[in-house]
Amino acid sequence: MRTLNSLTQNLIESLTQLLEQPGEDALQTLEVCAPVLIEELQQVLIRAVDRRDIESQLQTALANWLRQHPQPENAESALLEALRKQALLSSKSAAEAQS
């Protein structure tokens, strides 16, 4: 499950509402709101995180920790399954972490 911060959520909702109402009013609204929308988009870009980078870092940290602190196979499998269910690791990453 992915959660959007309120800034991103508000930005998406505002743009969607504007784009669903084509016409002169929408163009005027965009013209007036453009500076704020641009600023919000720039903030989203600054705060954006590439999930692939985070997943790779998590996989590396998890694999290192499991090497240093061996766990029973069933405990390790349960941990990796819990991470997969929460969409924190892909099946591929979890398999690599077990290696």
DOPAVEX-726919 format. One record per atom (N, C-alpha, C, O): x, y, z. Coordinates in steps of 0.2 Angstrom, whole numbers, plus 2048, in hexadecimal, padded with zeros to 3 digits. Example, Ala and Ser with C-alpha at 12.3 -4.5 7.8 and 13.67 -1.06 7.14 Angstrom:
<nodes>
8427E4827/83E7EA827/8427F0827/8477EF82A/8407F5823/8447FB824/840800827/843806828/
</nodes>
This chain:
<nodes>
8047FA800/800800800/804806800/809806804/80380B7FC/8078117FC/8038177FE/7FD8187FD/80681B802/802821805/805827802/80C828802/80182B800/8048327FD/803837803/7FF837807/80883B803/808841808/803846806/800845800/80084A80A/7FB84E809/7FC853803/7F88557FF/803855803/80485A7FD/8038577F6/80085A7F2/8068517F6/80584D7EF/7FE84B7EE/7FB84C7E8/7FA8497F3/7F38487F2/7EF84E7F0/7EB84D7EC/7F08537F3/7ED85A7F2/7EE85C7EB/7EA85E7E7/7F585B7E9/7F785D7E2/7F38597DD/7F185C7D8/7F38537DE/7F084E7D9/7E88507D9/7E68507D3/7E58517DE/7DE8527DE/7DD8597DB/7D885A7D7/7E185E7DC/7E08657D9/7E18647D1/7DD8677CE/7E68617CF/7E78607C8/7E285C7C5/7E085E7BF/7E08577C8/7DA8537C5/7D48577C4/7D18577BF/7D285B7C9/7CC85F7C9/7CD8647C3/7C88657BF/7D28677C3/7D386C7BD/7D38697B6/7D086C7B2/7D68637B6/7D68607AF/7D085D7AD/7CE85C7A7/7CB85B7B2/7C58597B1/7C085E7AE/7BA85C7AC/7C28647AF/7BD86A7AD/7C186E7A7/7C38747A8/7C186B7A1/7C486F79C/7C187579A/7BA87579B/7C487A798/7C1880796/7C4886799/7CA88679C/7C188C798/7C5892799/7C68937A1/7CB8957A3/7C18917A5/7C18917AC/7C788D7AF/7CB8907B3/7C88877AC/7CE8837AE/7D48867AC/7D98867B0/7D58897A6/7DB88D7A4/7DC8937A8/7E28947AA/7D78967AA/7D989C7AF/7DB89A7B5/7DF89D7B9/7D88957B8/7DA8927BF/7E18907BE/7E58917C3/7E388C7B9/7E98897B8/7EE88F7B8/7F488F7BB/7EC8957B5/7F189A7B4/7F289E7BB/7F88A07BC/7ED89E7BF/7ED8A17C5/7F189D7CA/7F589F7CE/7F08967CA/7F28917CE/7F988F7CC/7FD88B7D0/7FB8907C6/80288D7C4/80888E7C9/80B8897CA/8098947CB/80F8947D0/80E8907D6/81388D7D8/80988F7D9/80888B7DE/8098837DC/80C87F7E0/8058817D7/80687B7D4/80D8797D3/80F8737D4/81187D7D0/81887C7CE/81C87B7D4/8208777D5/81B87F7D9/81E87F7DF/81D8787E3/8218757E5/8168767E3/8158707E6/81886A7E2/81A8657E5/81886A7DB/81B8657D7/8228647D9/82585F7D9/82586A7DA/82D86A7DB/82E8677E2/8338637E3/8298687E7/82A8657ED/82985D7ED/82D85A7F0/82485B7E9/8238547E8/82A8517E5/82C84C7E7/82C8547E0/8328527DD/8388517E2/83C84D7E2/8398567E6/83E8577EB/83E8517F0/84284E7F2/8378507F2/83684B7F7/8358447F4/83583F7F8/8358437EE/83383C7EB/8398387EC/83F83A7EC/8378317ED/83C82C7EE/83B8277E9/8358257E8/8408247E6/83F81F7E2/83F8187E6/8448167E9/8398157E5/83880F7E9/83E80A7E8/83F8067EC/8408097E2/8458047E0/84C8067E4/84F8017E6/84D80C7E5/85380E7EA/85280B7F1/8568087F4/84C80D7F3/84B80B7FA/84A8037FB/84D801800/8478007F6/8477F97F6/84E7F67F6/84F7F17FA/8527F87F2/8597F67F2/85D7F77F8/8607F27FB/85C7FD7FB/85F7FE802/85D7FA807/8607F780B/8567F9807/8537F480C/8557ED80B/8577EA810/8567EB805/8587E4804/85F7E3806/8617DE809/8637E8805/86A7E7807/86B7E780E/86F7E3811/8687EC812/8687EC819/8657E681C/8687E3821/8607E3819/85D7DD81C/8617D781B/8627D3820/8647D6815/8697D1814/86F7D1818/8717CC81B/8727D781A/8777D881E/8757D6825/8797D3829/8707D8827/86D7D782E/86C7D082F/86E7CD834/8697CC82A/8687C582B/86F7C182B/86F7BC82E/8747C4827/87A7C0827/87D7C182E/8807BC831/87D7C7831/8807C8838/87C7C583E/87E7C3843/8757C483C/8717C1842/86C7BC83F/8667BD83D/86F7B683D/86C7B183A/8657AF83E/8657AF845/8607AE83B/8597AC83E/8577A583B/8597A3836/8537A283F/85079C83D/84D79D836/84A7A2835/84D798832/84A79982B/84379B82B/84179F827/83F798830/83879A830/8377A2832/8327A5830/83B7A4837/83B7AB839/83D7B0833/8397B5832/8427AE82F/8447B282A/83F7B2824/83E7B7821/83C7AC823/8377AC81E/8317B0820/82E7B481C/82F7B0826/8297B4829/82A7BB828/8267BF826/8317BD82A/8327C4829/8327C7822/82F7CC820/8357C381D/8357C5816/82E7C5813/82C7C980F/82A7C0815/8237C0813/81F7C6816/81B7C9812/8207C881C/81D7CE81F/81F7D481B/81B7D8819/8257D5819/8287DA815/8247DA80E/8237E080B/8247D480B/8207D4805/8197D6805/8177DA801/8167D480A/80F7D580B/80E7DD80C/8087E080A/8127E080F/8127E7810/8157EB80A/8157F180A/8177E7805/8197EA7FE/8207EE800/8217F37FC/8237EC805/82A7EF806/8307EC802/8357EF801/82E7E5800/8337E27FC/82F7DE7F7/82A7DC7F8/8327DD7F1/82F7D97EC/8317D27ED/8367D17F1/82E7CE7EA/8307C67EB/8377C57E9/83A7C17EC/8397C97E3/8407C87E1/8457CA7E7/84A7C77E8/8447D07E9/8487D37EF/8487CE7F5/84E7CD7F8/8427CC7F7/8427C77FD/8467C17FB/84A7BF800/8467BE7F5/84A7B87F4/8517BA7F4/8557B67F6/8537C07F2/85A7C27F2/85D7C37F9/8627C17FB/8587C57FD/85A7C6804/85B7C0808/85F7BF80D/8587BA806/8587B4809/85F7B1807/8617AC80A/8627B3801/8687AF7FF/86E7B1803/8737AF801/
</nodes>
